[in-house]
Amino acid sequence: MSRGILSPADWRRPRVRWTAFGLHGVLLAVLFVVGLGPMLWLAKAAITPTQDTLRSPLALWPHGVDWSNLATAWTRVEVDKYFLNTVVLAAGSWFMQLLVATTAGYALSVLRPRYGKVITAVVLATLFVPAVVLLVPLYLTIVDPPLLKASLINSFWAVWLPAGANAFNILLVQRFFDNLPREVFEAARVDGAGPFRLFWSVVLPMSRPILGVVSVFAIIGAWKDFLWPMLVLPDPNLQPLSVRLPALQKFVEFDVFLAALAISTVIPVLLFGLFQRFFLNSGALNGAVKG
């Protein structure tokens, strides 16, 4: 039986019960304002004329709604082009991170090579290296990549390939694979499944929760990344929204700029809404092993 600050006898008292409900409501309202307030204000400001936003930033459309801000941001500011660049960069980064994290986690957790613990320790040690320290050697590698005779600057591969080297995702997936039931693996091996078949037909179908978590981290991280795309994609026609919007701020009206910012937040919000159950689902392996 779970325990709390209030006992069952206290909950039966109307005054205590309604006071607790009131405190819960106030706390929920505060969390709502703190968490969603800035996003709701941005959505409101995106369809509000500039003068209304500057004079009454918290008022709800004192002189009406201006839906043309969204159309102007999409066409004249060319948000559509930069939006597509962002989608392409995020999709490639997501694929590379998922590919490296699942294969590396599978090798370290399921196949368990002889020096697996040493490799895990090395991967863990890279988390303690500040990312800014790696910018110069990583940039030099992109400028003159090994085995290639062409620079990757102004190429989406300059963003995709480094994104795959994510130690946090590797350790996260490895930890999840460690908790998978070994009986299923042994049964698959008895049935003649090799390493690739075991990975593709057994491990991945059981790993949908962690794949969803890694996908959200990968896409949102790539969506909001600014410094690295700015360094390796100097061509404005290839830059994502996170890089191009700050550069365009001084050339467009304030309300149009806010509309462009609102459009750029749509995908991350939708992704979290779609994949939030993977963060909250604790019974992901129910039914994996029966009898």
C-alpha positions in Angstrom: 0.0 0.0 0.0 1.5 3.4 -1.0 1.9 6.0 1.7 1.6 9.8 1.5 1.6 12.9 3.6 -2.1 12.5 4.2 -3.6 9.3 5.7 -6.8 7.8 4.4 -8.6 9.2 7.4 -7.4 12.7 6.5 -8.6 12.3 2.9 -12.1 11.5 4.2 -12.3 14.9 5.8 -13.9 17.4 3.3 -11.7 20.4 4.4 -8.5 18.5 4.0 -9.5 16.9 0.7 -10.6 20.2 -0.9 -7.5 22.0 0.3 -5.3 19.3 -1.2 -7.2 19.5 -4.5 -6.8 23.3 -4.5 -3.0 23.0 -3.9 -2.8 20.5 -6.7 -4.7 22.8 -9.1 -2.5 25.8 -8.2 0.7 23.7 -8.7 -0.6 22.4 -12.0 -1.4 25.9 -13.2 2.1 27.2 -12.2 3.7 24.3 -14.1 1.5 25.0 -17.1 2.4 28.6 -17.2 6.2 28.0 -16.7 6.4 25.1 -19.2 4.0 26.1 -21.9 3.7 29.9 -21.3 6.6 30.9 -23.7 5.4 28.6 -26.4 1.8 29.8 -26.2 3.0 33.4 -26.2 5.0 32.7 -29.3 2.0 31.1 -31.0 0.0 34.2 -30.1 2.6 36.7 -31.2 3.1 34.9 -34.6 -0.4 36.1 -35.7 -0.3 39.4 -33.9 0.7 42.7 -35.6 4.1 44.1 -34.5 2.7 47.2 -32.8 0.2 45.2 -30.7 3.0 42.9 -29.6 5.3 45.8 -28.6 2.6 47.8 -26.9 0.6 45.1 -25.2 2.7 41.9 -25.2 0.3 39.9 -23.0 -2.9 41.2 -24.6 -4.9 38.8 -26.8 -5.1 40.5 -30.2 -6.4 43.9 -29.3 -6.6 44.9 -33.0 -7.4 41.5 -34.5 -5.5 38.6 -35.8 -3.0 38.9 -38.7 -2.8 35.4 -40.4 -0.7 36.9 -43.2 2.4 36.7 -41.0 2.6 33.0 -41.4 2.2 33.2 -45.2 4.8 36.0 -45.4 7.2 34.0 -43.3 6.7 30.9 -45.4 7.2 32.6 -48.7 9.2 35.9 -48.5 11.5 34.7 -45.7 11.8 31.4 -47.5 11.1 29.4 -44.4 9.9 26.6 -46.6 13.5 26.1 -48.1 15.2 26.3 -44.7 12.5 24.1 -43.2 13.2 21.4 -45.8 17.0 21.7 -45.1 16.2 21.2 -41.4 14.1 18.2 -42.1 16.8 16.6 -44.2 19.5 17.3 -41.7 17.4 16.0 -38.8 16.4 12.9 -40.7 20.0 12.0 -41.7 21.2 12.7 -38.1 18.4 10.5 -36.7 19.3 7.6 -39.0 23.0 7.8 -38.3 22.4 8.0 -34.5 19.9 5.2 -34.5 22.2 3.0 -36.7 25.3 3.5 -34.6 23.5 3.3 -31.2 21.6 0.1 -32.0 24.5 -1.8 -33.6 27.0 -0.7 -31.0 24.6 -1.4 -28.1 23.8 -4.8 -29.6 27.4 -5.7 -30.0 28.3 -4.7 -26.4 25.2 -6.0 -24.7 24.1 -9.1 -26.6 27.2 -10.3 -28.5 29.5 -9.4 -25.6 33.0 -9.3 -27.1 36.0 -10.1 -25.0 37.0 -6.5 -24.6 33.5 -5.2 -24.3 33.9 -3.7 -20.9 37.0 -1.8 -22.0 35.1 -0.4 -25.0 32.2 0.6 -22.8 34.6 2.4 -20.4 36.1 4.2 -23.4 32.7 5.3 -24.7 31.7 6.4 -21.2 34.9 8.4 -20.9 34.1 10.4 -24.0 31.1 11.9 -22.1 33.5 13.8 -19.9 35.2 15.5 -22.8 33.6 19.0 -23.4 32.1 19.2 -26.8 33.8 22.5 -27.6 37.2 20.8 -27.2 36.4 18.5 -30.1 35.3 21.3 -32.5 38.7 22.0 -34.0 39.8 18.4 -34.6 36.4 17.4 -35.9 36.3 20.4 -38.2 39.8 19.5 -39.6 38.6 15.9 -40.1 35.6 17.2 -42.1 37.8 19.5 -44.2 40.2 16.7 -45.1 38.4 13.3 -44.2 40.5 10.2 -44.2 40.3 7.9 -47.3 38.4 10.7 -49.1 40.0 13.2 -51.5 37.1 15.7 -51.2 36.1 18.0 -48.4 32.7 17.5 -46.8 32.2 21.2 -46.2 28.9 22.4 -47.6 27.6 18.8 -47.6 24.9 17.3 -45.4 27.3 14.5 -44.7 29.3 16.9 -42.6 26.4 17.0 -40.2 25.2 13.5 -40.5 28.4 11.6 -39.9 29.5 13.3 -36.7 26.0 13.0 -35.3 26.4 9.2 -35.3 29.2 9.4 -32.7 26.9 9.9 -29.8 28.2 8.1 -26.7 25.1 8.9 -24.6 22.8 7.1 -27.1 25.1 4.1 -27.3 25.2 3.7 -23.5 21.4 4.3 -23.2 20.6 1.6 -25.8 23.2 -0.8 -24.3 21.6 -0.4 -20.9 18.2 -1.2 -22.3 19.5 -4.2 -24.2 21.1 -5.5 -20.9 17.6 -5.7 -19.4 16.1 -7.7 -22.3 15.2 -11.3 -21.4 18.1 -13.6 -22.3 15.7 -16.5 -22.6 14.4 -15.0 -25.9 17.9 -14.8 -27.3 18.8 -18.4 -26.4 15.5 -19.6 -27.9 16.3 -17.7 -31.1 19.8 -19.2 -31.3 18.4 -22.7 -30.8 16.0 -22.1 -33.7 19.1 -21.3 -35.8 19.0 -17.5 -35.8 22.4 -15.9 -36.5 23.7 -12.6 -35.1 22.1 -10.5 -37.9 18.7 -12.3 -37.7 18.8 -12.1 -33.9 19.4 -8.4 -34.1 16.8 -7.7 -36.8 14.0 -10.1 -35.9 14.3 -10.3 -32.1 16.1 -7.4 -30.5 14.8 -4.5 -32.6 11.1 -5.5 -32.3 11.5 -5.7 -28.5 13.3 -2.3 -28.4 10.6 0.0 -29.7 10.4 2.1 -26.5 14.2 2.9 -26.5 14.1 3.5 -30.2 11.4 6.1 -29.7 13.4 7.8 -26.9 16.6 7.9 -29.0 14.6 9.2 -32.0 13.2 12.1 -30.0 16.6 13.0 -28.6 18.2 12.7 -32.0 15.7 14.7 -34.0 15.3 17.5 -31.4 19.0 17.7 -30.9 19.6 18.0 -34.6 16.7 20.4 -35.0 18.0 23.0 -32.6 21.8 22.5 -33.3 23.3 25.8 -34.2 27.1 25.9 -33.9 28.2 22.9 -35.9 25.8 23.4 -38.9 27.0 27.1 -39.0 30.6 26.0 -39.3 30.3 23.2 -41.9 27.4 24.7 -44.0 28.5 28.3 -44.8 26.3 28.2 -48.0 23.0 29.9 -47.0 21.1 27.7 -49.4 22.0 24.6 -47.3 21.6 26.1 -43.8 18.8 24.9 -41.4 16.3 27.2 -39.6 18.4 27.3 -36.5 21.3 29.0 -38.4 19.4 31.0 -41.0 16.7 32.6 -38.9 19.1 34.6 -36.6 20.8 35.9 -39.8 17.5 37.0 -41.3 16.2 38.7 -38.2 17.4 42.2 -39.1 16.0 42.0 -42.6 12.3 41.2 -41.8 9.6 42.6 -39.7 9.3 41.6 -36.0 5.9 39.9 -36.4 7.1 38.0 -39.5 10.2 36.8 -37.6 8.1 35.6 -34.7 5.9 33.7 -37.2 9.0 32.0 -38.7 10.1 31.0 -35.2 6.6 29.6 -34.4 6.8 27.5 -37.6 10.2 26.2 -36.7 8.8 24.9 -33.3 6.0 22.8 -34.9 8.0 19.6 -35.6 9.6 19.3 -32.1 6.3 19.8 -30.4 4.6 17.2 -32.6 7.4 14.7 -32.1 7.2 15.0 -28.3 3.4 14.6 -28.4 3.7 11.5 -30.6 6.5 9.8 -28.6 5.8 10.9 -25.1 4.3 7.5 -24.3 7.8 6.0 -24.8 9.1 8.2 -21.9 6.3 7.1 -19.6 5.8 3.5 -20.6 7.3 1.2 -18.0 5.6 -2.0 -19.2 7.3 -2.2 -22.6 8.4 -5.8 -22.2 5.1 -7.2 -21.0 4.4 -10.4 -22.9 7.9 -10.7 -24.3 8.4 -13.9 -22.3 5.5 -16.2 -21.6 5.6 -19.3 -19.6 
